[in-house]
Amino acid sequence: MLRRWCIPLAGLGLVLGSVAAAGTASAASAAQHAATHMIRPAAHLVRPAGHGTRPLVAHGGPANATSTNWSGYAASGRTFTSVSANWVEPTGTCSGSAKYSSFWVGLDGYNSSTVEQTGSEVDCRGSTPQYYSWYEMYPAYPVNFSNAVSPGDHFHGSVTFNGGSSYTLVLQDTTKGWSHTISASLSGAANSSAEVIAEAPSSSSGVLPLAHFSPVTFSSATVNGSAIGNFSPTQIIMVDNAGRAKDSVSSLTGGNSFTVTWLRSS
């Protein structure tokens, strides 16, 4: 399965409380190209908000926010050069309709129009959950890894900015014993945020239903080599259009661990 294409969505290009232009020439060109090359089965998944990963956030203060597509923690307010975390692939429960959930670490996307991230996913098509992993460097298309992923697999992910336009993305399934180290380039990346996130992907029609996943715990979450809690990160809660929480996000334990618990699909 191919991961979501990065297609700007009209009307979804704002992070509330900040300026988020979604109509750059390069983004429009990427959108036009991607729109004619959608080949992912079941649903054409994209990253919302212009470049594809910005959350649709309403800030509730410096320490918390709500979003229709993100939950977890985001550090911002300075330059970030690395982010890493561990998590266990949760079990998906599928009830017949298409639903999607992803779990990742990344730089940028919270308050910028670039993205560098890697993670895993559980999607529902019919009653069968599908598990896989991927990395993304917008505006390049997302790339799926071919390795098998199963619920209960222990993951370690990291994204590191090496200077210039150079990045290293690492994803390891320590349960199955496979690992990928990706060397990638992205000019003009902002390096303005670092995130550890559970996400409801989106299509051209908006945010898709969140696949039912067992509680997922992110641990050893570090930013710039230090616990993410040292950077006063924003806690993000995913909500539906009526403002009801779609999952819960625990407080940080030890400054570097938290659990996301599914509550509803939409």
C-alpha positions in Angstrom: 0.0 0.0 0.0 1.2 3.5 -0.8 1.2 6.1 1.8 -0.9 9.2 1.5 0.0 11.7 -1.2 0.8 15.3 -0.1 -1.9 17.4 -1.6 -2.9 20.9 -0.5 -6.5 21.1 0.6 -8.5 24.2 0.0 -10.0 25.4 3.3 -7.7 23.2 5.4 -4.6 25.4 5.1 -4.7 27.2 8.3 -3.3 26.5 11.7 -5.6 28.8 13.7 -3.7 31.7 15.3 -0.9 31.6 12.8 -0.4 32.4 9.1 -0.4 29.3 7.0 -0.3 30.0 3.3 -1.1 26.9 1.3 -0.9 28.2 -2.2 2.7 28.4 -3.1 3.6 27.6 -6.7 5.7 24.6 -5.7 2.8 23.2 -3.5 0.3 23.7 -6.3 2.6 22.0 -8.8 3.0 19.0 -6.4 -0.7 18.9 -5.9 -1.4 18.8 -9.6 1.1 16.1 -10.2 -0.1 14.0 -7.2 -3.7 14.4 -8.2 -3.1 12.6 -11.4 -1.0 9.8 -9.8 -3.2 8.6 -6.9 -2.8 4.8 -6.9 -3.2 3.9 -3.3 -6.1 1.4 -2.9 -9.2 2.0 -0.8 -8.7 5.7 -0.2 -6.5 8.5 -1.6 -4.8 9.6 1.6 -3.1 12.9 1.9 -1.6 15.1 4.6 -3.9 18.1 5.2 -3.0 21.8 5.4 -1.0 22.8 2.4 2.1 20.8 2.5 0.5 17.8 4.0 1.3 17.5 7.6 0.3 20.6 9.6 -2.3 20.0 12.2 -5.6 21.8 12.2 -5.0 23.3 15.6 -7.0 25.6 17.9 -4.6 26.7 20.6 -6.0 26.6 24.1 -2.8 28.1 25.6 0.9 27.6 25.6 0.6 24.1 26.9 -2.4 22.6 25.2 -4.3 22.6 21.9 -7.0 20.7 20.0 -6.7 19.4 16.5 -8.9 17.5 14.1 -6.1 15.3 12.9 -3.2 15.2 15.4 -2.7 14.1 19.0 0.4 13.9 21.1 3.1 16.5 21.8 4.8 19.2 19.7 7.8 21.3 20.8 8.2 24.6 19.1 9.7 28.1 19.6 13.3 27.4 18.6 15.4 25.5 16.1 15.2 21.7 16.3 17.8 19.3 14.9 16.6 15.9 16.2 13.6 14.0 17.5 13.2 10.4 18.5 10.9 8.0 20.4 9.9 4.4 20.9 6.5 2.9 20.6 4.7 -0.4 20.3 2.5 -1.0 17.2 -1.0 -1.1 18.6 -3.7 -3.6 17.6 -6.3 -2.3 15.2 -10.0 -3.3 15.5 -11.9 -3.0 12.3 -15.6 -3.1 11.9 -16.2 -3.0 8.2 -15.7 0.6 7.1 -12.4 2.2 6.0 -10.5 3.9 8.9 -6.9 5.0 9.3 -4.4 5.7 12.1 -0.7 6.5 12.0 2.0 6.9 14.7 5.2 8.9 14.0 8.1 11.2 15.0 9.1 14.1 12.9 10.5 17.6 12.5 8.4 20.5 11.2 4.8 20.6 10.2 3.4 22.1 13.4 4.1 25.7 12.5 5.9 25.5 9.1 5.3 24.2 5.6 8.0 21.5 5.5 7.9 18.0 6.9 10.4 15.3 7.7 8.9 12.3 9.5 8.8 8.5 9.8 6.4 6.0 11.5 4.0 3.2 11.3 0.3 2.8 10.6 -2.8 0.6 11.1 -5.6 1.0 8.5 -8.9 -0.7 8.2 -10.3 -2.0 5.0 -13.3 -4.1 5.6 -12.8 -6.1 8.8 -9.1 -6.7 8.3 -6.5 -4.4 9.9 -3.4 -3.6 7.7 -0.1 -2.7 9.3 2.9 -1.0 7.6 5.6 1.6 8.0 6.8 4.6 6.0 8.8 7.9 5.8 8.0 11.2 4.2 10.0 14.2 3.0 7.5 16.7 1.5 7.3 17.6 -1.3 8.7 14.2 -2.3 6.1 11.5 -2.3 5.8 9.4 0.9 7.6 6.0 0.7 6.4 2.8 2.3 8.8 0.2 3.6 8.1 -3.3 2.4 8.9 -5.0 5.7 6.1 -6.8 7.5 4.6 -5.0 10.5 2.5 -6.7 13.2 0.7 -5.5 16.3 3.0 -5.7 19.3 6.1 -4.8 17.3 8.5 -2.5 19.1 9.5 0.6 17.0 12.2 3.2 17.4 12.1 6.2 15.1 14.3 9.2 14.7 14.7 12.2 12.4 18.0 14.2 12.5 18.9 17.4 10.7 22.6 17.2 9.7 23.1 20.7 8.4 22.5 22.3 5.0 19.7 20.4 3.4 20.7 16.9 4.8 18.5 14.7 7.0 18.8 11.2 8.3 15.6 9.3 9.1 15.8 6.0 11.0 13.0 3.5 11.6 13.7 0.2 13.4 11.4 -2.7 14.2 13.4 -4.2 17.0 10.9 -7.1 17.4 11.3 -8.3 13.8 14.9 -7.1 13.6 14.7 -4.9 10.5 15.9 -1.3 10.2 16.0 1.4 7.6 18.3 4.4 7.6 17.3 7.0 5.0 19.6 9.8 3.9 17.5 12.6 2.4 17.8 16.2 1.3 15.2 19.0 1.7 16.1 22.5 0.9 14.4 25.3 2.8 13.2 23.2 5.7 12.3 25.3 8.7 13.4 23.0 11.5 11.0 24.9 13.7 9.2 22.1 15.5 9.6 18.5 16.7 6.7 16.2 17.2 5.7 12.7 18.5 2.2 12.1 17.2 -0.8 9.8 16.6 -2.7 11.0 13.5 -5.9 10.6 11.6 -4.9 10.9 7.9 -7.0 12.8 5.4 -8.3 12.6 1.9 -9.3 15.4 -0.5 -12.6 15.5 1.3 -11.1 16.0 4.7 -10.0 14.1 7.8 -10.7 10.4 7.6 -12.2 8.3 10.4 -9.7 7.3 13.0 -9.0 3.6 13.1 -9.7 1.9 16.4 -6.3 1.2 18.0 -5.4 -0.2 21.3 -3.6 2.3 23.7 -0.2 3.2 22.3 2.5 4.4 24.5 5.4 6.6 23.2 8.5 6.4 25.4 12.0 7.8 25.5 10.7 10.8 23.5 13.7 13.1 23.0 14.2 16.4 21.2 17.7 17.8 20.5 19.1 15.0 22.7 17.0 15.9 25.7 13.6 14.8 27.1 10.8 16.4 25.1 9.3 17.7 28.4 12.3 20.0 28.8 11.0 22.1 25.9 7.6 22.9 27.3 5.8 21.0 24.5 2.2 21.6 23.5 -0.1 18.8 24.3 -2.5 18.2 21.4 -5.9 16.5 21.7 -7.6 15.2 18.6 -11.3 16.3 18.4 -14.1 15.9 15.9 -16.0 18.8 14.3 -18.2 19.0 17.3 -15.2 19.4 19.7 -15.6 15.9 21.2 -12.3 14.2 21.9 -11.4 11.3 19.5 -8.7 10.1 21.8 -7.0 11.0 25.0 -3.4 12.0 25.6 -1.9 11.4 29.0 0.4 13.8 30.8 4.1 13.2 30.3 5.7 10.7 32.6 9.4 11.4 33.4 9.3 14.1 30.8 9.5 11.7 27.9 6.6 9.1 27.9 2.9 9.4 27.3 -0.1 7.2 26.1 -2.7 7.9 23.5 -6.0 6.1 23.9 -8.6 5.8 21.2 -12.1 7.0 22.0 -14.1 7.4 18.7 -13.5 7.3 15.0 -15.0 10.6 14.1 
